[in-house]
Amino acid sequence: MLRPSANTLSKHLQALVGERNHFTSPQHLHAAGQYIRQRFQEARLDTQEQEIRFEGTQNHNILGLKKATAPTDEIFVLGAHYDTVEGSPGADDNAAAVAALLEIARCLESVPLTVSLMFAGFTLEEYGFVGSNRFVEQLRQNNIPVRGMISLEMLGFRDPRPGSQRYPPYVDASRYPDTGDFIAVVGNEPSQDLTLSLVQAMRQTVPRLPVEHIIVPGRGDAFEEVRLSDHSPFWDNGHRAVMITDTAFFRNPHYHAPTDTLDTLDIGFANDIAGAVAGFLASHLS
């Protein structure tokens, strides 16, 4: 397995950062989608665009499939949304995660897998997970079994100052750091095994990366703050899924703001996360 490159990740970010909104900047949103598609093709993935119609507009999920070495219908999904809210360049939300997605695809290019791995650039996450909902609906229609799913959601903001990390009211903050220098893995009860194996593999692959996790009760229906990404449609349809996140507005003051710019990101942090996730996938799916 190749190691992720911070220089390459930075190049991805430079190409992606900028408002990517289907109402106010559709051309840049489309360009970002095409950039993802090109990088998927370079990683020798079977690439396709899944059409998503929304409020009279045409959008696309960008999908790249790495086939298993033996025929199988089962897939594992690794996804990140590439759209932004209006008015934000979306460096952390969610260009950093898309850049990590692309680096993971490159790292795993020559790794044989026993389960097919779908890389997904989801669109319209900011409008209620429209792209990932459509993707899950198609999985259901085609009776495709899902081994599991990981949603990459904001991976680039780190703040080591004491008191920089906050938590939802239902989380016992005394059990977690008050410094925003870790990456969080969020699962629900049906996804507990996936969550714990992911955390263990990430820590083993990149020991210097602080990894924390939480498993919310049931499907997670009552915990809105941990449902704000593309893993939610998978939870709602009974699939095992986790979110990997820098915790968004519980740490990053630039969330959904014009100040969510490239210079606020910690590239090394995002690169370590990409390497840790790639290590999990290489071991878990091979």
HELIX and SHEET records of a PDB file:
HELIX    1   1 ALA A    6  LEU A   16  1                                  11    
HELIX    2   2 PRO A   26  GLU A   42  1                                  17    
HELIX    3   3 ALA A   91  ALA A   95  3                                   5    
HELIX    4   4 ALA A   96  CYS A  107  1                                  12    
HELIX    5   5 GLU A  125  TYR A  127  5                                   3    
HELIX    6   6 VAL A  130  GLN A  141  1                                  12    
HELIX    7   7 ALA A  173  ARG A  175  5                                   3    
HELIX    8   8 GLU A  189  SER A  191  5                                   3    
HELIX    9   9 GLN A  192  THR A  205  1                                  14    
HELIX   10  10 GLU A  224  VAL A  226  5                                   3    
HELIX   11  11 SER A  232  ASP A  236  1                                   5    
HELIX   12  12 ALA A  248  PHE A  250  5                                   3    
HELIX   13  13 LEU A  262  THR A  264  5                                   3    
HELIX   14  14 ILE A  267  HIS A  284  1                                  18    
SHEET    1   A 8 ASP A  46  PHE A  54  0                                        
SHEET    2   A 8 THR A  57  LYS A  66 -1                                        
SHEET    3   A 8 SER A 116  PHE A 122 -1                                        
SHEET    4   A 8 ILE A  75  HIS A  81  1                                        
SHEET    5   A 8 VAL A 146  GLU A 153  1                                        
SHEET    6   A 8 ALA A 241  THR A 245  1                                        
SHEET    7   A 8 ILE A 183  ASN A 188 -1                                        
SHEET    8   A 8 VAL A 211  VAL A 216  1                                        
SHEET    1   B 2 ASP A 159  PRO A 162  0                                        
SHEET    2   B 2 THR A 179  GLY A 180 -1                                        
END                                                                             
